[in-house]
């Protein structure tokens, strides 16, 4: 939540001055996900931040939306969050997250990075000029 807030705070003065701009936050459909309460809460906060900023800055010519990504096939992290190997409990926990993700999507699969990026690019484009304050799920049918 805080990095998203800080990024918005950093770009808003210039956007307000030019009376134009687009912010696309990255959220998640996992606001109701298993084994991830802090993550879910943070992404719910991103959704609320998105709606509030859109409401406050629409008259400044600024659109603010979020893409709520679903499970996405991605390469392993170059810098792991934790250098220690996962315990068996952590492996079980991660498998539950994977299972829930696949079970809840209508398409029964993870999405690709390209599928997420295309949604972000669309919302940032002039083709989405009348869309603001929205959280758009890109999760193969899982609405979060």
Backbone as CSV, one residue per row, in Angstrom:
resi,resn,N_x,N_y,N_z,CA_x,CA_y,CA_z,C_x,C_y,C_z
1,UNK,0.822,-1.203,0.000,0.000,0.000,0.000,0.860,1.259,0.000
2,UNK,1.866,1.307,0.865,2.634,2.550,0.969,3.418,2.896,-0.294
3,UNK,4.077,1.945,-0.964,4.744,2.334,-2.227,3.772,2.899,-3.259
4,UNK,2.572,2.349,-3.327,1.567,2.872,-4.259,1.178,4.292,-3.859
5,UNK,0.951,4.498,-2.582,0.605,5.829,-2.078,1.721,6.833,-2.381
6,UNK,2.966,6.435,-2.117,4.098,7.341,-2.357,4.257,7.678,-3.834
7,UNK,4.057,6.698,-4.712,4.163,6.963,-6.155,3.072,7.941,-6.601
8,UNK,1.848,7.719,-6.136,0.759,8.641,-6.480,1.074,10.045,-5.977
9,UNK,1.538,10.108,-4.765,1.868,11.411,-4.164,2.979,12.114,-4.947
10,UNK,3.908,11.349,-5.491,5.026,11.940,-6.235,4.589,12.530,-7.575
11,UNK,3.624,11.888,-8.259,3.250,12.348,-9.599,2.098,13.346,-9.608
12,UNK,1.301,13.373,-8.561,0.105,14.232,-8.578,0.394,15.719,-8.752
13,UNK,1.395,16.310,-8.111,1.592,17.758,-8.305,1.803,18.149,-9.772
14,UNK,2.597,17.385,-10.504,2.826,17.708,-11.919,1.554,17.510,-12.729
15,UNK,0.810,16.464,-12.420,-0.438,16.208,-13.141,-1.467,17.300,-12.861
16,UNK,-1.547,17.731,-11.618,-2.475,18.811,-11.255,-2.076,20.087,-11.998
17,UNK,-0.794,20.371,-12.035,-0.325,21.580,-12.720,-0.654,21.547,-14.206
18,UNK,-0.500,20.394,-14.856,-0.789,20.314,-16.293,-2.256,20.009,-16.586
19,UNK,-3.041,19.769,-15.496,-4.465,19.471,-15.632,-4.713,18.266,-16.555
20,UNK,-3.868,17.271,-16.386,-4.013,16.039,-17.171,-3.111,14.968,-16.579
21,UNK,-3.543,13.724,-16.727,-2.699,12.614,-16.304,-3.512,11.358,-16.082
22,UNK,-2.802,10.262,-16.041,-3.415,8.960,-15.798,-2.547,8.196,-14.813
23,UNK,-3.179,7.674,-13.788,-2.509,6.803,-12.833,-3.174,5.436,-12.947
24,UNK,-2.357,4.406,-13.120,-2.865,3.042,-13.118,-2.145,2.292,-11.999
25,UNK,-2.878,2.043,-10.935,-2.317,1.283,-9.818,-2.451,-0.209,-10.096
26,UNK,-1.572,-0.993,-9.510,-1.652,-2.447,-9.644,-2.129,-3.005,-8.316
27,UNK,-3.292,-3.621,-8.377,-3.910,-4.225,-7.212,-3.871,-5.736,-7.394
28,UNK,-4.861,-6.410,-6.842,-4.924,-7.865,-6.947,-6.352,-8.330,-6.722
29,UNK,-6.710,-9.429,-7.360,-8.006,-10.027,-7.063,-7.957,-10.775,-5.741
30,UNK,-6.776,-10.887,-5.150,-6.605,-11.649,-3.904,-6.939,-10.830,-2.664
31,UNK,-7.907,-9.914,-2.781,-8.321,-9.190,-1.582,-9.126,-10.095,-0.656
32,UNK,-9.467,-11.260,-1.157,-10.117,-12.289,-0.339,-9.383,-13.619,-0.517
33,UNK,-8.065,-13.559,-0.467,-7.268,-14.750,-0.699,-6.913,-15.483,0.584
34,UNK,-6.691,-16.760,0.446,-6.326,-17.612,1.569,-4.855,-17.389,1.949
35,UNK,-4.566,-17.434,3.246,-3.194,-17.378,3.774,-2.447,-16.078,3.480
36,UNK,-3.161,-15.014,3.171,-2.471,-13.767,2.823,-3.207,-12.549,3.367
37,UNK,-3.508,-12.550,4.633,-4.292,-11.452,5.199,-3.597,-10.098,5.034
38,UNK,-2.317,-9.941,5.372,-1.699,-8.622,5.169,-1.686,-8.187,3.694
39,UNK,-1.396,-9.126,2.806,-1.397,-8.824,1.364,-2.792,-8.404,0.917
40,UNK,-3.796,-9.179,1.319,-5.175,-8.870,0.948,-5.596,-7.498,1.462
41,UNK,-5.231,-7.200,2.690,-5.581,-5.899,3.274,-4.889,-4.761,2.537
42,UNK,-3.630,-4.950,2.189,-2.891,-3.910,1.471,-3.509,-3.656,0.099
43,UNK,-3.886,-4.720,-0.605,-4.472,-4.548,-1.933,-5.869,-3.939,-1.832
44,UNK,-6.612,-4.256,-0.775,-7.882,-3.577,-0.538,-7.666,-2.090,-0.326
45,UNK,-6.575,-1.749,0.347,-6.212,-0.348,0.533,-5.883,0.341,-0.777
46,UNK,-5.205,-0.369,-1.676,-4.909,0.185,-3.004,-6.214,0.478,-3.740
47,UNK,-7.193,-0.414,-3.618,-8.486,-0.197,-4.268,-9.173,1.052,-3.715
48,UNK,-9.151,1.218,-2.407,-9.767,2.399,-1.780,-9.013,3.670,-2.163
49,UNK,-7.689,3.601,-2.179,-6.867,4.740,-2.592,-7.208,5.145,-4.020
50,UNK,-7.343,4.165,-4.889,-7.677,4.421,-6.291,-9.004,5.159,-6.410
51,UNK,-10.024,4.676,-5.741,-11.346,5.307,-5.805,-11.309,6.720,-5.242
52,UNK,-10.639,6.911,-4.121,-10.585,8.235,-3.489,-9.828,9.242,-4.348
53,UNK,-8.687,8.825,-4.891,-7.925,9.741,-5.747,-8.700,10.100,-7.009
54,UNK,-9.397,9.126,-7.582,-10.196,9.411,-8.773,-11.272,10.440,-8.467
55,UNK,-11.929,10.273,-7.331,-12.981,11.197,-6.929,-12.426,12.600,-6.712
56,UNK,-11.285,12.677,-6.046,-10.710,13.986,-5.723,-10.075,14.691,-6.920
57,UNK,-9.600,13.945,-7.905,-8.810,14.583,-8.960,-9.404,14.503,-10.362
58,UNK,-10.625,14.024,-10.499,-11.254,13.997,-11.825,-11.369,15.403,-12.407
59,UNK,-11.691,16.359,-11.581,-11.835,17.748,-12.068,-10.494,18.374,-12.412
60,UNK,-9.399,17.713,-12.004,-8.057,18.160,-12.397,-7.626,17.509,-13.709
61,UNK,-8.532,16.759,-14.345,-8.200,16.098,-15.602,-7.377,14.829,-15.425
62,UNK,-7.412,14.287,-14.212,-6.605,13.103,-13.897,-7.530,11.905,-13.726
63,UNK,-7.209,10.835,-14.440,-7.938,9.585,-14.274,-7.097,8.653,-13.414
64,UNK,-7.753,7.936,-12.510,-7.068,6.990,-11.622,-7.851,5.685,-11.620
65,UNK,-7.190,4.625,-12.020,-7.791,3.297,-12.045,-6.787,2.295,-11.486
66,UNK,-7.271,1.091,-11.281,-6.383,0.006,-10.852,-6.693,-1.236,-11.668
67,UNK,-5.672,-1.990,-11.944,-5.813,-3.314,-12.531,-5.600,-4.305,-11.397
68,UNK,-6.611,-5.139,-11.158,-6.524,-6.165,-10.114,-6.077,-7.458,-10.784
69,UNK,-4.793,-7.709,-10.722,-4.239,-8.872,-11.402,-4.622,-10.159,-10.691
70,UNK,-4.766,-11.197,-11.487,-4.967,-12.537,-10.948,-3.636,-13.260,-10.915
71,UNK,-3.695,-14.556,-10.664,-2.478,-15.357,-10.684,-1.792,-15.206,-12.033
72,UNK,-0.497,-14.935,-12.017,0.236,-14.637,-13.246,1.503,-15.472,-13.315
73,UNK,1.676,-16.156,-14.449,2.910,-16.906,-14.686,4.041,-15.893,-14.814
74,UNK,5.030,-16.034,-13.989,6.152,-15.104,-14.003,7.422,-15.872,-13.658
75,UNK,8.551,-15.381,-14.123,9.804,-16.049,-13.763,10.080,-15.897,-12.277
76,UNK,10.943,-16.755,-11.731,11.285,-16.620,-10.313,11.905,-15.244,-10.033
77,UNK,11.730,-14.785,-8.814,12.312,-13.501,-8.412,13.831,-13.558,-8.514
78,UNK,14.423,-12.488,-9.023,15.887,-12.406,-9.063,16.448,-12.236,-7.660
79,UNK,15.712,-11.500,-6.839,16.112,-11.314,-5.440,14.987,-11.901,-4.597
80,UNK,15.235,-13.040,-3.955,14.162,-13.658,-3.171,13.765,-12.797,-1.983
81,UNK,12.510,-12.933,-1.578,12.034,-12.203,-0.396,12.737,-12.690,0.856
82,UNK,13.107,-13.955,0.838,13.743,-14.553,2.008,14.779,-15.537,1.474
83,UNK,16.010,-15.427,1.928,17.068,-16.299,1.417,17.023,-17.695,2.035
84,UNK,16.244,-17.882,3.092,16.119,-19.202,3.705,15.198,-20.079,2.877
85,UNK,15.487,-21.374,2.798,14.564,-22.260,2.081,13.214,-22.314,2.790
86,UNK,12.144,-22.576,1.999,10.812,-22.661,2.572,10.672,-23.905,3.439
87,UNK,9.972,-23.749,4.538,9.653,-24.896,5.393,8.536,-25.693,4.728
88,UNK,8.267,-26.876,5.217,7.170,-27.672,4.661,5.829,-26.960,4.848
89,UNK,5.658,-26.296,6.004,4.420,-25.530,6.227,4.265,-24.415,5.199
90,UNK,5.356,-23.724,4.899,5.304,-22.641,3.916,5.024,-23.183,2.513
91,UNK,5.603,-24.333,2.184,5.321,-24.960,0.888,3.844,-25.348,0.790
92,UNK,3.296,-25.906,1.869,1.872,-26.263,1.889,1.007,-25.026,1.741
93,UNK,1.379,-23.960,2.440,0.661,-22.693,2.377,0.653,-22.153,0.945
94,UNK,1.811,-22.162,0.297,1.906,-21.667,-1.079,1.069,-22.531,-2.031
95,UNK,1.051,-23.823,-1.805,0.247,-24.704,-2.663,-1.237,-24.397,-2.509
96,UNK,-1.668,-24.050,-1.289,-3.064,-23.678,-1.080,-3.404,-22.406,-1.862
97,UNK,-2.469,-21.470,-1.905,-2.673,-20.237,-2.666,-2.801,-20.570,-4.155
98,UNK,-1.918,-21.411,-4.674,-1.973,-21.808,-6.082,-3.293,-22.511,-6.384
99,UNK,-3.669,-23.449,-5.533,-4.915,-24.194,-5.743,-6.119,-23.264,-5.753
100,UNK,-6.169,-22.327,-4.801,-7.286,-21.395,-4.758,-7.314,-20.533,-6.015
101,UNK,-6.163,-20.088,-6.445,-6.090,-19.235,-7.625,-6.636,-19.947,-8.854
102,UNK,-6.207,-21.159,-9.076,-6.654,-21.903,-10.256,-8.124,-22.308,-10.129
103,UNK,-8.546,-22.703,-8.938,-9.938,-23.118,-8.730,-10.927,-21.976,-8.942
104,UNK,-10.541,-20.744,-8.605,-11.478,-19.621,-8.674,-11.549,-18.969,-10.042
105,UNK,-10.558,-19.189,-10.892,-10.618,-18.576,-12.212,-11.439,-19.443,-13.156
106,UNK,-12.307,-18.830,-13.906,-13.136,-19.560,-14.864,-12.275,-20.286,-15.886
107,UNK,-11.128,-19.704,-16.199,-10.275,-20.247,-17.247,-9.362,-21.377,-16.757
108,UNK,-9.306,-21.579,-15.452,-8.549,-22.692,-14.894,-7.057,-22.627,-15.128
109,UNK,-6.524,-21.428,-15.219,-5.089,-21.272,-15.457,-4.611,-19.940,-14.922
110,UNK,-3.311,-19.804,-14.840,-2.708,-18.513,-14.544,-2.689,-17.690,-15.831
111,UNK,-2.687,-16.386,-15.682,-2.559,-15.498,-16.825,-1.093,-15.283,-17.151
112,UNK,-0.871,-14.572,-18.235,0.501,-14.242,-18.623,0.795,-12.789,-18.252
113,UNK,2.054,-12.475,-18.180,2.448,-11.078,-17.944,1.899,-10.206,-19.065
114,UNK,1.951,-10.690,-20.292,1.457,-9.926,-21.435,-0.033,-9.607,-21.284
115,UNK,-0.811,-10.553,-20.784,-2.248,-10.302,-20.594,-2.479,-9.204,-19.562
116,UNK,-1.676,-9.172,-18.520,-1.804,-8.116,-17.506,-1.374,-6.761,-18.081
117,UNK,-0.259,-6.773,-18.805,0.267,-5.524,-19.370,-0.716,-4.909,-20.358
118,UNK,-1.361,-5.722,-21.188,-2.319,-5.194,-22.160,-3.469,-4.464,-21.466
119,UNK,-3.921,-5.001,-20.341,-4.995,-4.324,-19.595,-4.502,-2.993,-19.032
120,UNK,-3.294,-2.974,-18.521,-2.719,-1.733,-17.973,-2.581,-0.688,-19.079
121,UNK,-2.045,-1.101,-20.220,-1.865,-0.173,-21.341,-3.212,0.372,-21.815
122,UNK,-4.228,-0.486,-21.888,-5.556,-0.020,-22.298,-6.078,1.046,-21.338
123,UNK,-6.026,0.774,-20.040,-6.574,1.722,-19.061,-5.791,3.037,-19.075
124,UNK,-4.514,2.975,-19.406,-3.700,4.197,-19.486,-3.939,4.969,-20.781
125,UNK,-4.528,4.330,-21.773,-4.677,4.956,-23.093,-5.891,5.880,-23.169
126,UNK,-5.915,6.671,-24.231,-7.063,7.538,-24.482,-8.321,6.741,-24.821
127,UNK,-8.168,5.462,-25.202,-9.331,4.614,-25.465,-10.161,4.397,-24.204
128,UNK,-9.572,4.642,-23.054,-10.266,4.492,-21.770,-10.539,5.860,-21.147
129,UNK,-10.735,6.869,-21.974,-10.827,8.251,-21.488,-12.008,8.531,-20.561
130,UNK,-13.010,7.655,-20.530,-14.165,7.875,-19.659,-14.212,6.839,-18.548
131,UNK,-13.071,6.252,-18.241,-12.977,5.274,-17.156,-12.092,5.863,-16.069
132,UNK,-12.666,6.040,-14.894,-11.882,6.483,-13.747,-12.531,5.952,-12.474
133,UNK,-11.718,5.733,-11.466,-12.212,5.227,-10.183,-12.556,3.753,-10.214
134,UNK,-12.091,3.048,-11.230,-12.447,1.637,-11.389,-11.294,0.717,-11.004
135,UNK,-11.667,-0.420,-10.463,-10.721,-1.503,-10.217,-11.144,-2.616,-11.165
136,UNK,-10.319,-2.875,-12.150,-10.673,-3.812,-13.206,-9.979,-5.150,-12.951
137,UNK,-10.760,-6.195,-12.688,-10.141,-7.506,-12.448,-9.654,-8.124,-13.757
138,UNK,-8.425,-8.582,-13.745,-7.838,-9.292,-14.885,-7.366,-10.620,-14.333
139,UNK,-8.347,-11.504,-14.095,-8.063,-12.766,-13.428,-8.800,-13.942,-14.041
140,UNK,-9.025,-13.912,-15.351,-9.654,-15.042,-16.010,-11.060,-15.345,-15.528
141,UNK,-11.763,-14.329,-15.049,-13.131,-14.502,-14.575,-13.268,-14.409,-13.063
142,UNK,-12.163,-14.566,-12.345,-12.196,-14.400,-10.885,-12.313,-12.917,-10.598
143,UNK,-13.386,-12.519,-9.940,-13.630,-11.096,-9.638,-13.007,-10.657,-8.323
144,UNK,-12.415,-11.589,-7.602,-11.800,-11.236,-6.328,-12.722,-11.395,-5.161
